């Protein structure tokens, strides 16, 4: 066995650096309607993707891929698929919520200059992956960590990002040519923004409010 490298001294971050991180976390928003049309700076986009690629992954399998979608014809296909699913979703809500749901703008597929599909290759690394032996979903969870890294890095770059989830995923995979063994985890819209809500948009519009953290913390075991 090769000799294991010794860990280096952990860097300590100063108060300003820590504050910047928490500021970015609290300023992150799911953007739907505030995108500018100008293209993303390629260097900034690369930094955002590098941040995603630096995410933790179980067994260091790095199961993600990133499909960059700029062509309007392709995005219009995706937007049409969303519209069909969104109409179906509206009918699932009770009558008193249906109009409020239809008033929400839940995507920026054609408004944002860039869409990114994030996938999880469930075969990457072989059949037996360190850390995934008893929980096969850990590869998907790892890919979600990459999405979160991307979201925070985008916010730090002044780039808005929105996650669109209302699709028939199998048809979307066909549109994007994604193989059967690869999972589509996230469909994202990215673009520069000048204005953002000062709280999550669904809270600002009265759809749902943030839960109190103290009501969600338990000690040692589940408590009702």
C-alpha positions as CSV (number, residue, x, y, z in Angstrom):
1,X,0.0,0.0,0.0
2,X,1.3,3.5,-0.8
3,X,2.1,5.7,2.2
4,X,-0.8,7.9,3.0
5,X,0.0,11.7,2.7
6,X,-0.1,13.6,5.9
7,X,-2.9,16.2,6.2
8,X,-1.9,19.8,6.2
9,X,-2.7,22.4,8.9
10,X,-6.3,23.5,8.4
11,X,-6.6,27.1,7.3
12,X,-8.5,29.4,9.7
13,X,-10.8,31.9,8.0
14,X,-11.0,35.4,9.4
15,X,-14.3,37.0,10.5
16,X,-14.8,39.0,7.3
17,X,-14.3,35.8,5.2
18,X,-16.8,33.9,7.4
19,X,-19.3,36.8,7.2
20,X,-19.0,36.9,3.4
21,X,-19.9,33.2,3.2
22,X,-23.0,33.6,5.4
23,X,-24.0,36.7,3.5
24,X,-23.9,34.7,0.2
25,X,-25.9,31.8,1.7
26,X,-28.6,34.2,3.0
27,X,-28.7,36.2,-0.3
28,X,-29.1,33.2,-2.5
29,X,-32.4,33.2,-4.4
30,X,-34.2,30.9,-6.8
31,X,-34.5,33.3,-9.8
32,X,-37.3,33.0,-12.3
33,X,-38.1,36.4,-13.7
34,X,-35.2,38.8,-13.1
35,X,-32.7,37.6,-15.7
36,X,-30.9,40.0,-18.1
37,X,-30.4,38.9,-21.6
38,X,-26.6,39.6,-21.9
39,X,-24.4,36.5,-22.0
40,X,-22.4,35.3,-19.1
41,X,-18.7,36.1,-18.8
42,X,-17.0,32.8,-19.8
43,X,-14.3,33.1,-17.0
44,X,-17.1,33.6,-14.4
45,X,-19.0,30.7,-15.8
46,X,-15.9,28.5,-15.6
47,X,-15.4,29.5,-11.9
48,X,-19.0,28.5,-11.2
49,X,-18.5,25.1,-12.8
50,X,-15.2,24.7,-11.0
51,X,-17.1,25.3,-7.7
52,X,-19.6,22.7,-8.7
53,X,-16.9,20.2,-9.5
54,X,-15.2,20.9,-6.1
55,X,-18.3,19.5,-4.3
56,X,-18.0,16.5,-2.0
57,X,-18.9,13.2,-3.5
58,X,-19.2,9.8,-1.9
59,X,-16.2,7.6,-2.7
60,X,-14.9,10.6,-4.7
61,X,-16.8,9.2,-7.7
62,X,-17.7,12.7,-9.0
63,X,-20.8,11.4,-10.8
64,X,-21.9,14.7,-12.3
65,X,-21.9,16.1,-15.9
66,X,-23.0,19.6,-17.0
67,X,-24.9,20.1,-20.3
68,X,-24.7,23.8,-21.3
69,X,-27.8,24.8,-23.4
70,X,-27.7,28.1,-25.2
71,X,-29.6,27.5,-28.5
72,X,-33.1,29.0,-28.3
73,X,-34.6,26.2,-30.4
74,X,-33.5,23.7,-27.8
75,X,-34.7,25.8,-24.9
76,X,-38.1,26.3,-26.5
77,X,-38.6,22.6,-26.6
78,X,-37.8,22.4,-22.9
79,X,-40.1,25.4,-22.2
80,X,-43.0,23.7,-24.0
81,X,-42.4,20.6,-21.9
82,X,-42.5,22.7,-18.8
83,X,-45.7,24.4,-19.8
84,X,-47.5,21.1,-20.3
85,X,-46.4,19.8,-16.9
86,X,-47.2,23.1,-15.2
87,X,-50.8,22.9,-16.5
88,X,-51.0,19.4,-15.1
89,X,-49.5,20.6,-11.8
90,X,-52.0,23.4,-11.4
91,X,-54.9,20.9,-11.5
92,X,-53.4,19.1,-8.5
93,X,-53.9,22.0,-6.2
94,X,-57.3,22.7,-4.5
95,X,-59.5,25.4,-6.0
96,X,-58.5,28.1,-3.5
97,X,-54.8,27.7,-4.4
98,X,-55.0,27.1,-8.1
99,X,-55.2,30.7,-9.2
100,X,-52.4,31.7,-6.9
101,X,-50.3,28.9,-8.4
102,X,-51.0,29.9,-12.0
103,X,-50.0,33.5,-11.1
104,X,-46.5,32.3,-10.1
105,X,-43.7,32.4,-12.7
106,X,-41.8,29.2,-12.1
107,X,-39.1,29.2,-14.8
108,X,-36.8,31.4,-16.8
109,X,-35.9,28.9,-19.5
110,X,-36.1,31.3,-22.5
111,X,-35.4,34.5,-20.5
112,X,-32.0,33.4,-19.1
113,X,-29.1,33.3,-21.5
114,X,-27.9,29.9,-20.3
115,X,-29.6,26.7,-19.2
116,X,-27.6,23.9,-17.6
117,X,-28.7,20.3,-17.1
118,X,-26.9,18.6,-14.3
119,X,-26.8,14.8,-14.5
120,X,-25.6,11.9,-12.3
121,X,-23.8,9.0,-14.0
122,X,-24.8,6.1,-11.8
123,X,-22.3,3.7,-13.3
124,X,-19.2,6.0,-12.8
125,X,-16.6,4.3,-10.6
126,X,-18.0,0.8,-11.1
127,X,-20.5,-1.4,-9.3
128,X,-19.1,-1.1,-5.8
129,X,-18.3,2.5,-4.6
130,X,-16.8,3.3,-1.2
131,X,-19.5,4.8,0.9
132,X,-22.4,3.8,-1.4
133,X,-22.4,0.1,-0.6
134,X,-25.5,0.4,1.7
135,X,-27.1,3.6,0.3
136,X,-27.2,3.6,-3.5
137,X,-28.7,7.1,-3.6
138,X,-25.5,8.7,-2.3
139,X,-24.4,9.4,-5.9
140,X,-27.5,11.5,-6.5
141,X,-27.1,13.3,-3.1
142,X,-23.5,14.1,-4.1
143,X,-24.7,15.6,-7.4
144,X,-27.1,17.8,-5.4
145,X,-24.1,19.1,-3.4
146,X,-22.6,20.1,-6.8
147,X,-25.7,22.1,-7.6
148,X,-25.6,23.9,-4.2
149,X,-22.0,24.8,-4.8
150,X,-22.9,26.2,-8.2
151,X,-25.8,28.2,-6.7
152,X,-23.6,29.9,-4.1
153,X,-20.7,30.5,-6.5
154,X,-23.2,32.0,-9.0
155,X,-24.6,34.4,-6.4
156,X,-21.0,35.5,-5.5
157,X,-20.4,36.2,-9.2
158,X,-23.6,38.3,-9.5
159,X,-25.3,35.6,-11.5
160,X,-28.9,34.5,-10.7
161,X,-29.8,30.8,-10.9
162,X,-33.2,29.1,-10.9
163,X,-34.0,25.4,-10.6
164,X,-36.8,24.2,-12.8
165,X,-38.3,20.9,-11.7
166,X,-41.7,20.7,-13.3
167,X,-41.1,18.4,-16.2
168,X,-41.7,14.9,-17.5
169,X,-38.1,13.9,-16.8
170,X,-38.0,11.0,-19.2
171,X,-39.1,13.2,-22.1
172,X,-36.6,15.8,-21.1
173,X,-33.9,13.2,-21.1
174,X,-34.9,12.3,-24.7
175,X,-34.7,16.0,-25.7
176,X,-31.2,16.3,-24.2
177,X,-30.0,12.8,-25.4
178,X,-29.2,11.6,-21.9
179,X,-28.5,7.9,-21.7
180,X,-30.7,5.5,-19.7
181,X,-28.2,4.9,-17.0
182,X,-27.7,8.6,-16.4
183,X,-30.0,10.4,-14.0
184,X,-31.2,14.0,-14.7
185,X,-30.8,15.7,-11.3
186,X,-31.4,19.4,-12.1
187,X,-32.4,21.8,-14.9
188,X,-31.0,25.2,-14.1
189,X,-31.4,28.7,-15.6
190,X,-28.5,31.2,-15.2
191,X,-28.1,34.8,-16.1
192,X,-27.0,38.2,-14.7
193,X,-29.5,40.0,-12.5
194,X,-29.9,43.6,-11.3
195,X,-32.6,43.0,-8.7
196,X,-33.6,40.2,-6.4
197,X,-36.2,39.7,-3.7
198,X,-34.9,40.3,-0.2
199,X,-36.5,37.0,0.9
200,X,-37.4,33.8,-1.0
201,X,-39.9,34.8,-3.7
202,X,-42.5,32.2,-2.5
203,X,-42.4,33.8,0.9
204,X,-42.6,37.3,-0.5
205,X,-45.7,36.3,-2.5
206,X,-47.3,34.7,0.5
207,X,-47.2,31.1,-0.8
208,X,-45.3,29.7,2.2
209,X,-43.3,31.1,5.0
210,X,-39.9,30.0,6.4
211,X,-40.2,27.5,9.3
212,X,-38.6,28.4,12.6
213,X,-35.3,26.6,13.0
214,X,-35.9,25.8,16.7
215,X,-39.0,23.8,15.7
216,X,-36.9,21.6,13.5
217,X,-34.0,20.7,15.9
218,X,-34.3,17.4,17.9
219,X,-31.9,15.8,20.3
220,X,-30.8,12.2,20.3
221,X,-33.9,10.8,18.6
222,X,-37.1,11.9,16.8
223,X,-39.6,13.7,18.9
224,X,-43.1,14.8,18.0
